[in-house]
Amino acid sequence: MNPTLIKTMCPTMPCSRALLSRFTASFLSIAMAATTISGLATTQVWAEESHQAEPSDAPITSLATLSSLRNITASAAIKTPAIENLPTKTGTPTLFVAAPELPIVDIRLTFDAGSARDSELREGLYGLASLTSQLLDEGTSSQSTDDIAANFERLGAEFSATSYRDMFTVSLRTLSDPAYFNPAVDQLLAILKDAQFPQASIDRILNNAAIGQQQRKESPGAMVGIRFYRELYGKHPYAEPTTGTEASLKKIKPEDIRRFKDTYLVAKNLNIAITGQLSRDQAQQLANRISQSLPAGQKARSLPTPQPLTSAKTIAVPFNSSQSHVMIGQLGITRDNPDIYALTVGNEMLGGDGFSALLMKELREKRGLTYGAYSGFTSMRTTGPFIISYSTRGDQAVESIKVAKQTLQNFLTQPLDQQLLSETKEGLLKSYPLSLSSNESILGYLGMIGFYQLPTSYLADYPKKIEAVTTQEIQAALRKYIQPSNMLTVVVGQPFDSNALNTPIAPATAASQPGESLALPQQAIGTEPAQPPVTPDISPTTQPAQPVHPANTVIQPISPSIVPDASTEAISPTGQP
């Protein structure tokens, strides 16, 4: 930083020298930790400039927290925040992490009130949780939505409410100064206790939703997601889109929204997460203040367990698009599954983000069938799905499906590459500290840990358990939860000859075959009549469509896409998408 600029910012000489000295020391620490950049010359320049300024007596508190990813050679080197479990007078579970470095406090209230609860109060109200979250701050009996927004803005606070499949979250970020903190919390509680749902606000949000639903109907990538979940989950609460459909949203009335809030946004259905510049006692007082302000209510009942497919099934949905969008998968695991660490590493090897993942190598690098192919276990309160997903040129859909399934089969049956295992674990461990780099990310962990009732040692255990995973554990876990003979395949795009799925795979090159060609299992194939890009919204039905190929399957109509879901993510340390 230019000394002249520092003097402009702070005109008094002691102040400018102190600032310059602090900046110089901080820069040196970061530069030395990150990399060696022309070591001698760079050090001399900064040493001379540092020598010109009088050192400050005030300690630089951030130096103790600086580190470099290059120094992370083992899980023992990874520092994780200490999670405290705070008892409350109402029995509401509360987790707290002290973060005194910044004068802010983050609060997340997580209710068991996701879209899986949409139809518990009245049948067919898909999208009710989503609509409630969007309307929560639209006014109280004494404030309009503009009044609420102006109050949060005056206090420098941020409020949000979001619904997912499993959970409904309400978040507040505020300054820790009591002059701002207390009024912000008061406003949060006023919303939760006295939210009104004006018809004008409902109409506005429904109009916006209708536009979004229409756009999703024009996207094959959106269609494949909703169709996959409906085929996999059938009548289970996870089957329907979190945003609902045009037909279901029209059925929702203001009294449905009020009843949903009064039933599920209650103390006994709540987990609290707090991080920021508070002491333990202050955090405990805050948790009691929140939980005692809400109606006690009742905890939501347990969700039913979905039933897995007993045979392979392929659903082909013709769509006027040059690209075909593909999802292949089946039911997987719950969030508290003890095999989650082995499955995390194994999935990263099979279909993670990097180019070293096997699906990426086989489908993209060797054959040029797609720009990217990925896999993931989606872990939720009850059994979530395992999904392989990608898009490809329409005339390459059959070949890509065969290669993807063959790659999965080989991964389950053939010895795993030890070098790939080592590289995968190293990548997971070195990226892990980045997910703990902010109060917001730590808050996300706390919300997930509390909601899914994971141990408070989860953050510290994660790197140790990832590091300990072996190839034997990976394959044992994958074979336990993945049955290639019972896969669901959904394709939205150009029509194709489904019989070709059972023919051998053509090798990519002599040196890059996906493995010994295996006959794919016979499948039930269902197809639908060709549709234009925009289709009318139809509510779910149990009436079977007339299949082109013999099939014993129920074909459900297309509906809007499933939005990304914080409670239905591929496995990651945060449990977020």
N, C-alpha and C positions, 0 to 999 in steps of 0.2 A: 504494500500500500504506500502511496506517495506521502512523505511527511507533510508536504504542503496541504494535501487533502485532509489529513488528520487535524492539522491546525485549524483549518476552516471549520471542521466539525466541532472542535473543542478548542477555542482560542487561547485558553490559559496554558502557559508552558508546562506546569506539572501535569495537568490533565493530558495534554497531547503526548508528552513523553511516556506517561503511563499506558496510554492506549497503544502507542507504537510498540512499546516493549511487550505488552500482552499479545498483540497481534503477531509480533516476530516470534515469540516463543511458541505460540500455538501453531504457526505455519511450520516451524522447524520440526515439531513433534509429528505433525501429520505427514510431512514430506519424508521423514526418516522411516516412519512406520509403513508407508505405502510402497515406496520404491526408491531406488538410488538413481537420481537424475544428475548426471554430470557432477558427481559428488564434490570434488574439491572446489571447482569454480563456483558452484551454487552456494556452498557453505561459506566461502570467503565473502561473497557479496552480502549475504544476510548477516554474517558475523560482524562485518564492518558497520552495517546499518544499525544492528542491535547495540553495538558498542557506543554509538552516538547518543543513545537514549538512556536515561537513568532508569535502572530497574525498579519495578513497583514492589512494594512490600506485600501487596495483596496476593494471596495464592490464586493460581489458575486451577480452579476445581475440576475442569474437564480433562486435565492431563491424565488423571488416574484411570479414566474410562477409555482412553484411546487405545486401539489395537489394530492389527492388520490381519487380513484373511490369510496372508502367507504364514503367519505364526500358528495357525490352527492345524495342528498335526494329529490331535487326538481329542476325543470328546471331553477329556478332563480340562482342556484349555478353554472351553466354552462357558462363559458366565451366563447364568440365567437368573431372572429376578426371583426374589423370595416371595412366595404366595402365602398370604395369611388368611385363615378361615375364621370369619368373624361371627360369633353367635348373635342372634337378634331376639328381641322379646316376642316376636311373632313366629319365630322358627324359620324365617325366610333365609335360605342359604345365601351367604355373601362371601365373596372373595375380594381381597384387597392387595394391591402392590403399591408400596410407597415410592414416589418418584419426585423427590424434592428439587430436582435440577431446574424445573420450569414452574412458573407461578400459575399453573392451570390444574384443573381437576376434570377427569373424564368419568362419566357414569353411563353404564349400560344396564338396562332392565330387560331381561329376557323372559318372555312368557311362553308357556306351552300352548301356543295359539296360532300355529301356522295354517296354511291352506288345507292341511289334513283335517282341520276342524270345521271346514266350510259348511258341510252338510249335516253336522251333528244336531244342530238346532232346527233346521228345516231342510228337507231334501232338495238337492239340485241348486244350491246357492254358491256354485263355484265362483271364486273371486271375492268372497265376502271378507276374508282376512285382509286381502290386498286393498280393497276399497276402504275398510276401516282404518288401515294405516295411513292412507292418503288423506283421509278426512279428519284425522285426530286433532290437528291444530287449526281446524277451520272455524273455531270460535267456541266460547263458553257462554254461560248465561249472562255474563257481564262484559265480555270482550268479543270483538270481531276478529276475523283472521288477520286483518291489517293491524289491529291493536297488539295482537300476540307477536306478530313479526317485528313491529316497531319496538316492543319491549325487549325482545331478545337482542335486537340490533343495538339498542341503547346500552345494554349490559355487556356487549361483546361476546354473547353466548351463541352457541350453535345447537339447534334441536333437529332431530330426525326420527322418523318412525318407518319401519320396513317390515314386511312379512315375507316369510319363506315357507317351504313345505312343512318343516317341523316347528319353527319358532317365529315369534313376533317380537321384534326388538324396538326399544325406545332409547335413544341416546341423547346425552347432553354433554357438551363441552363448555366450561365456564372458567373464568379467572378465579383464583383461590382467595383473593382479597374478599373478606366478608361483605364489604359494601356492594360487591357484584355477585358474589357466590350465593348469598342467602336469597336475594330477589329472584335469581335465575332458578334456584331449586323451587321456590314458591310458585313460579310460573309453570314449571314442569308438573308439579303436583296439581295445580289448578286445571291443567289440561287433562290429566289422567282422571281426576275426580269429577270434572264438570264439563267434559267435552260434549258439545252439541253438534248435530249433523244437519245443517240447514239444507233444505231442498235445492236451493240455488247452487250450493257447492256440490251437491251430489250430481246435479244435472251437468255442471261444468266438467267434472271429472269423468263422468260417463261419456260425454261427447269426445273428450280427449282419448278415452279408452277405445271408443269405436274406431277412431282413426288408426290407432295402433293395431287393433285387431285386423283391420282391413289390410294394412301393410304386411302383417305377418302371413296373411293368406296368400300373398303374392311371392312368398319366399319358400323355396323347397327346403332350405336349411331349417326354417322354423317348423315346417310341417313334419319333417322327419323326427324331431324331438318329441312333439306331442303324440305322434302316432306310436312311437316306440314305447313311451310310458303307458299309453292306454293298452297296448297289446300285452305288455309285460305284467301290468298290475290289475287289469280287468276291472273289478268293482272295488278294489282297495282304495282308501282315501288318497294315496299317492298318485293315482292314475290320472287325475284331472289337472289341467294347467293352473298354476298359482294365480294367473290373471283372469281366469274364468273364460267364458265364451260370451258372445253377444246375447245369446238367448238367456244364459244364466244371470248375467248382470242386469238384464231387464226385470228379472224376478225379484231382485233385492229391493227392499223397502227400508225407509229410515228406521222403523222399529226393529228390523233385523240387525241393523248395524248397532243400535243401542243395546240390544240384547246380547250381541256378540261381545261387546266391550264389557258389559256388566257381568257376564258369565266367565270370561277368560282373563281379563286384565285385572286380576285380584292377587292379594298377597300370597295365598296358598298355592298359586300357580306361577310363582315368580322366582327368578334367580337374579341376584344383584352382583354386578362387577364394578369395582371402583379402582382407579389408579390416579396418581397425581400428588400434589403438594399438600398432603394431609398426614397427620399422625394417625396411629392405630385407633386411638380414642375418638378422634374427630371422624374417622371413617365409620366407626361403629355407631356413633351418634347419627350420622347421615343415613346409614342403613335403617336404623330404627325409625328415623323421621319419615323415610319413604314408605317402609312397610306398614307402619301404624297409620299412615294417612290413607291407605287404600282399603277398600272393603276386604274382609277376610276371604270370603268366597270358598270355593272348593278346588282341589287339584283336578286337572283334566284326566279323564280315564285313559287307560292304556290303549294304544292303537293295536288293531289286529295284525297278525303275522301274515304276510302275503304268501301265496302258494307258488312254488316254482313250476316252470314248464316241465313236462315229462317227455317231450320229444322236440326235435328241431322244427322251426317254423320260419318261413320266409314270406314277407308281405311286400308286394311290389305296388307302388302307387305311381301310375304314369303322371308326368307333369311336363309341360312344355318348357323345357330348360335344356341348355347344352350340357350342364353339369348334373350328375346324379349324386345325391347325398345319401350316405350309407351309415347305419348304426347296427352294430353286431354286439350281442351281449346276453345277459341273464341276471338273475338275482345274485347278490354278493354277500355283504356282511352288514352288521350293525356297528355303531360307532364305538362301542365298548369291547369289541372283539379282541382277544389277546393276540391273535395272529396279525394284527394290523401293521406291525413293524416289518415282518417278513414280506407281507403283501405290498407295503410301500416301496421297499427296495426292489422287489420283483417287478412291480408295475413300472417303476422308473426304467428298468432294464428293457422291458417289453415295449412300452409306448410312452415314455416320458417326453419331456420337452426337447432334449438334445438330439443331435443328428446321430449319436451313437446308439440310440434306441433301435431295437430290431425292426419294429414296424416301419420306422422311418427309412431304415436301410433297404428293406425289401421292397417297399412300395414306391419310395421316391428315388433313392440313389441308384438302385439296380435296374428299375423298370420305368421310372418316370411316370407312374400312374397317378400321382397326387403331389400337391405341394407340401402336405403334412398329414400324418396319420398318428393318432394318439389313443391311449387307453387310460382307463381310470376306474377305481372302485369308489363309488359314492356311498359314504357311510352316514346313516341317519339313525333316528330313534329306534325304528324297526328296520328290517332288511332293505338296504339300498341296492342299486344295480351296479353291475360291472359292464362297462361300455367301451367298445372300440369304435371310433368315429373318424370319418374323413369324407372328402368329396373328390370326384374323379370325372373324367370325360364320359359322357353317356355310353359310348360304345365300348368302354373299358370296364364297366361296372362288374361284369361277370368275372373277368380275369382278376380284378382287384380283390373281390370277395374271396376267391379261391386262395390267393396269395396270403391274405390276412388270416384266414382260418388255418392255412398250413403253417404259417409262422407261429401262431399260437400253439398249435399241436406240437410242433418241434420244440418250442420253449418248455412245454410241459413234460416232454419225454426224453429229450436229449440232454447230455451233460452241459451245464452252464459254463460260460466263459469266465474264468477267474479274474482276468484282467478287466473285463467289463464290470464285474461285480465290484472290484476295488475302486474303479473310476466312478461308478455310480454312488457308492457309499461316500467317497470323498466329496463328490459334488453336493450331496445332500447335507453333509456335515458343514461344509464351508459356506453354503447358502443359508444355513439355519440362523446364524447370528443376525443376518439382515432382517429376518422376520421378527426380531425382538428390538428393532432399532427405534421404535417410536412408542409413545404412550398409547396411541390408537391401536397399533398392532398387538401390544400386550393386552389391551382391553378386549380385543377380539379373542385372544386365547382364553382369558378369564371367563368370558361369556360362554365359550364352547365347553370349557372344563366344567363349569358349574351346571350348565344345562344337561350335559350328557353324563354327569356324575362321575367324572374321571378323577383320579387321585391328584392332590395338590402338588405332588412331586412330578407331574407329567412333563413340565418344561425341562427339568433336570434329567429325567429318565430318558427322554426322547433321543438325544445324541448317543447315550450309552447303549441303548437297545438297538439303534440303527447300526452302530459299529459292531455289535456282537452277532448280527444276522449272518447265517451261513447259507451256502447254496442248497444244502439238504433241507434247511428250514423253509427256504423260498419255494422249492418245488413241492414239498409236502403240503404247504399252505395253499399253493395254487391248485394242486390236484384235489384238495379238499373242497374248494369252493367253486371251481370252474369245471364244467362238464361240456366239452366241445360238441358232444352228440345232442345236446339239448339247447342249442343256441337259437335266439331270436334274431332274425335279420330283417331290417326294414330299409327299403330303398325307395327314395322319391326322386323320380327323374324319367329318363327315356325307358320305354318298354324293352324287355330283354327276354331271351329264351332261357327260362329257368332250368330246363333240362341240362344246359351247358354247365351248371354249377357242379355236376357230378362227373365231369370229364377231368383227366389229369391236367396239371398245371404245366404250361410251357415254360421251360427254363429261361431265365433272364440272360445269362451268359454261361459258358462252360464252367466258370469259376465262381459263380454267384447264384447257385440254386438255393431255394428256400429249404431244401431238405428232401428226403425221400417222399415221393408223391403218394399221398394216402387218398383212398376213396372217401369223399365226404358223405356224411350220413344222409339217408333219404329224408326229405323234408315235406311238410305240408306247405304248399304254395298257394297263397291267396293273391288275387289281383283285382283291381278296380277298373271301371271304365275310365277312359282317358278324360282328363279334366282341363279346362282352361286355367291360366295362372290364378285368376280370381274366382273363388268358389263361394257359394252362399254358406253362411254359418248354420250348422245343424247340431242340435243337441245330441249327446251320446245316445246310442240306440243298441238294442240287442238283436235287431233284425239283420240276418246274414245277407251279404251281397252275393250275387251269383258269381262264383269263381270261374275263371277261364280254365284253370287246371283243377283236377280233383283235390279237394281240401276239406278238412274237417275243422273249420275255423270260423270265428265270427269277425267280420270286417266292420270296424267302426268308422264313422265319418271323420273327415279331417277337421281340425279346429286350430285355434291360434297356438303360437309357440309357447313353450315353457321358458320363462325368463330364468337367467342364471340364479342359482339358489344357494345362499350361504349355508344352508343346512343340508345341501345335496351336492357337495363338491367332490371332485376326485380327492383321494386321500392326500392330505398335506398336514404339516405340523399344526397349522392354525385351524384346520377344519373349515377354512373359508375358500370360496371359489377363486 
